Amino acid sequence: MENRGVLIDTGPLYALLDLRDQNHQWACSILPSLRPPFLTCDAVLSETFFLLEDEPVPTRHLRQYLEEGVIVSRFESQPFLSQILDLMERYRNIPMAFADACLVCMIE
């Protein structure tokens, strides 16, 4: 079976990178059972870089993962903008962030 990659969202990605995150140990324990690449979208990367803006070491690790192809952004939002906005509207009571809607479109 072909490895298509594992989808990763901001929360687990941030938990993996930030030692102080309450889910860091969980994220580190899951990682060895998964095979890269970890697929995501630019919106998730933007959120994660924002959350790590005052953390130079985790930011460096994220950059390294991107440069090495461990984490790969494989989604262009523009062709799916209508679906993304529809998802955000449909799940506004949750609410659904732009990045989350992008990941749902990636799965579909």
VOGU-3710 file (C-alpha; in Angstrom, 3 decimals, decimal comma):
1> menrgvlidt> 0,000/0,000/0,000  1,318/3,428/-0,949  2,097/5,844/1,886  0,097/8,946/1,118  1,194/10,753/4,261  -0,506/11,761/7,461  -2,518/14,964/7,756  -1,346/17,226/10,576  -3,184/20,185/12,078  -1,887/23,103/14,123
11> gplyalldlr> -2,602/21,582/17,553  -0,622/18,355/17,160  2,128/20,129/15,212  2,489/22,774/17,906  2,415/20,108/20,633  5,194/18,224/18,876  7,404/21,307/18,645  6,804/23,051/21,973  8,250/21,231/24,992  5,964/23,184/27,311
21> dqnhqwacsi> 2,735/22,149/25,595  0,604/19,835/27,743  0,330/17,385/24,824  4,031/17,351/23,936  4,719/13,879/25,377  1,675/12,468/23,595  2,763/13,964/20,266  6,287/12,595/20,703  4,948/9,143/21,568  2,760/9,024/18,434
31> lpslrppflt> 5,400/10,262/15,985  7,471/7,040/15,746  4,404/5,061/14,669  3,767/7,390/11,710  5,685/7,669/8,466  6,425/11,043/6,913  5,606/13,048/5,015  3,186/14,831/7,290  0,827/16,717/4,998  -0,660/20,068/5,850
41> cdavlsetff> -1,678/23,375/4,320  -0,183/26,855/4,374  -2,865/28,056/6,783  -1,747/25,487/9,374  1,872/26,498/8,879  0,941/30,145/9,299  -0,926/29,416/12,541  1,938/27,307/13,884  4,628/29,852/13,023  2,483/32,530/14,696
51> lledepvptr> 2,116/30,469/17,875  5,875/29,819/17,905  6,924/33,394/17,112  8,700/33,864/20,466  10,197/30,366/20,463  13,367/30,265/18,334  14,272/26,589/18,863  10,849/25,120/17,982  10,639/27,547/15,044  14,013/26,299/13,827
61> hlrqyleegv> 12,783/22,708/14,089  9,670/23,536/12,063  11,799/25,169/9,377  14,051/22,110/9,323  11,092/19,728/8,987  9,836/21,792/6,043  13,246/21,953/4,354  13,748/18,189/4,754  10,275/17,333/3,459  9,143/15,786/6,747
71> ivsrfesqpf> 6,255/18,277/6,707  4,840/19,194/3,311  2,193/21,752/2,429  0,120/20,293/-0,401  -2,923/22,452/-0,636  -3,737/25,569/-2,594  -6,848/27,190/-1,170  -7,947/29,327/-4,130  -9,435/26,524/-6,258  -11,407/25,341/-3,201
81> lsqildlmer> -12,323/28,722/-1,771  -16,065/28,237/-2,233  -15,993/24,879/-0,418  -13,764/26,284/2,343  -16,071/29,221/2,977  -19,119/26,939/2,873  -17,548/24,657/5,484  -16,714/27,627/7,702  -20,307/28,824/7,457  -21,800/25,363/8,009
91> yrnipmafad> -19,694/24,814/11,150  -19,666/28,384/12,434  -21,145/27,243/15,750  -17,989/25,189/16,497  -16,308/27,461/14,972  -14,299/26,089/12,074  -11,124/28,026/11,326  -9,870/28,620/7,796  -7,011/26,162/8,352  -9,429/23,477/9,565
101> aclvcmie> -11,638/23,972/6,515  -8,589/23,636/4,262  -7,668/20,330/5,897  -11,214/19,026/5,462  -11,004/19,905/1,755  -7,667/18,103/1,548  -9,281/14,945/2,916  -12,288/15,167/0,609
//
